[in-house]
Structure formats: structure tokens, C-alpha cells
Amino acid sequence: MTLAQHYTRFRVDERLLLTGHSHQAWPDVAREGLLEAYDDAALAVDQKWERAFARADRLRDGVRSLLGDPDAEVALGASTHDLVVRFLSALDLRGRPRLVTTGGEFHSARRQLDRLAEAGVEVVKVPAQPVATLSERLAAAVDGRTAAVVASSVLFETSQVVPGLAVVADACARHGAELLVDAYHQLGVVPLSLDDAGLASAWVVGGGYKYLQLGEGNCFLRLPDHTAGLRPVITGWYAEFGDLEHAAAGTVSYARGAARFAGSTYDPSSHYRASRVLDFFAEQGLTPPRLREVSLHQRGLLARAFDDLDLPDGVVTRDRETPADGFGGFLTLFAPEAATLQAALAERGVRTDSRGQHLRFGPAPYLTDDQLTAAMTTLGEVVRAARG
């Protein structure tokens, strides 16, 4: 019995879906969750929210488990961008008009920080390469004018794990700055314990659209313990729910804990879907260590199959210096014509992804070794056909 039998709607056993780093297939139970959301709305109408909030709490519990932080305060949002904006709006950018980030951030942070730079905020971009020294270089860029550092734990273009982020957390603590870690490309493929990683003082943002198979609308922001009193300027009326912190007369009140970063009325169907998928993962034993084991095997198989093709480095090559455990869940190939190769692969039924010169092969637990080998064999055929 293979895992693929639980993904019949996505037909994963019939298709070569190598976009697992961007959009993994959803198990069939995800559809059941969506139907349950409809049925609850039809049954309870406006009283559905008590049922919906229970699904949101299940998602928060799943996030806490993935972070190894059972008591974490977790805010939810439709996208990481929504949550990053609320985080940025809580910073004292007048008193500390400086943000530090990397040149390898995903667009949800990259574009927003670029726009803030246009508006006059000093944004320092530390080159993402070499990744081995990235944390040290980020830490060195933090000073007393820095409001926050925004950095990924796994780079979205290359799949490289960023080592030693604890030194960035320490630098932020010394200078009174915040650290926001984007763990989107880590969760579900590289185990994470915030305490073990030295990141207990960090904010963490991520979501379920990629390796967790939760689909859209399931993003989160984990708050560290020291954030009481921060008041995001971008705020929704849900932040007025619950136990309100004392506020001076004439000022806007906020709930305590993660509810301070809440938004407003949302589509709860995403949380129904997430609840079902989180339970499915538990039933199938798809724990972070098991998912890491599968990922290392699949990525290693793809890398070896690519090397066996013996293609010219000038056409397509890969990083052979970073050790296997220094990568997340996908294989990046470097190709000047990455988009062309991606299109040619798609014509032959192999779904991949490209960003600039990065051609990305993203496996998933429901794919077989034969499927991965077939996908890489097709790349060889594409390259050789293009070269005549």
C-alpha cells in the first residue's frame, strides 16, 4: 500500500508532479474538510464560528508541534505577507529606522521591504551567498538603530539551510532588535526545535501551502515571550476579542497574546482543510523526522540521477559543495535557460518550477523512486534534444 492511494483527486500516481516545494498535492481528506466547512455553515449559519474556531485551534496546535514549542502564542493569517505587515507595523520604525534582511528572501518579504526602502526606511540587504557565513554577516549588520532582522531559515531559491541563526538572535538581543525567521521552506521537511536552534526569542512566520499539504490560507506568526505591549498599527477588529490589555483612555485596545496580531472576518474553510490534513499526517506517521528521512532519500536520488546524465555544466549544473543535510526539500539546478527547460519538461509531462537561473525539482512523499528517476531522465532527453 503506497501513500499515493490517499491522493486520488490529484492523481499523483499518474503524473510527475515535481513542484513539491511550492504546491504539494492535497490528500483526499482535504476535500472532506472543505465539505465539512460548507455543512457547518449550512447547519449553524452565523453560529458556525464556534466550530470554525475549533479548527483554527487545531492548526495552532499543529504549528506548536512543528516548532517544538508547546506553549507558543500563534497568530493566524491568510498569507505570510499579511502577518509580516502586521509585524512590521508593530515596530518602532521612527526610533529605529533600519531593517536588516538578506538578498535571498521570498517575495512576500522582499517586495514589502523594497517598498519600505523607497519610503525612507533604511533596508540593509546582506548577500545570501556564501550561506555558510550568512548568519555571522547578518549579526554584524545589527546595530542600535536596527528595528528588526528578517531572514529565512531555508533559502527559497537554492534550498540551502541557513546555519547558525542563533548568532543573529543573540545580536538582536544585545541591540534590542527583533528577529523574524521565515521558516516556510523548512517546516515539513527539516525538523525545527526553536529551543535547540537558539531561536526562542525569535518571531517565526510560515504556512501550510508547501510541504505541509494544508493548502492556501493557513499561515501563522509565532510570537516570542518578550513581545507584550507591542501594538501593530495594521490591526483588525478580531484583535478586540478576549481579555483586553489595559489601554489609556482614547487609545485603541488590544487583546493579550497572539490575538493582538489578529485580523478580521476570514474564510474558515482553509482551517477545516488543515485540520483534516494534520490528522492525516499523524495517522500516517508523517512526523518531522520521518519526513526528513524521506526528503533526504528523494533529493539524494534526484541528485545522483542528475549526475548520471553527465550534462555540460554550461547548460545545467548543481551545487556539489554543500553537504546533503545542508539542503531543504528540493533540488536546485543552475541553468541559464531554466525557464526554457521548465517549459520543455512540462510539454513532456514533468511539472517543475524555475526562478531566474534556478530550475527546481521538488519531490514529495507520495512520489515513487521510479517517478523521480523518470523525471530526471526526461531532463536529459530535453537537454540533448535542444543541443541537436
Secondary structure, 3 states (H helix, E strand, C coil): CCHHHHCCCCCCCCCEECECCCCCCCCHHHHHHHHHHHHHHHHHHHHHHHHHHHHHHHHHHHHHHHHCCCCCEEEEECCHHHHHHHHHHCCCCCCCCEEEEECCCCHHHHHHHHHHHHCCCEEEEECCCCHHHHHHHHHHHCCCCEEEEEEECECCCCCEECCCCHHHHHHHHHHCCEEEEECCCCCCCCCCCCCCCCCCCCEEEEECCCCCCCCCCCEEEEECHHHCCCCCCCCCHHHHCCCECCCCCCCCCCECHHHHHCCCCCCCHHHHHHHHHHHHHHHCCCCHHHHHHHHHHHHHHHHHHHHHHCCCCCCCEECCCCCHHHECCCEEEECCCHHHHHHHHHHCCEECEEECCEEEEECCCCCCHHHHHHHHHHHHHHHHHHCC
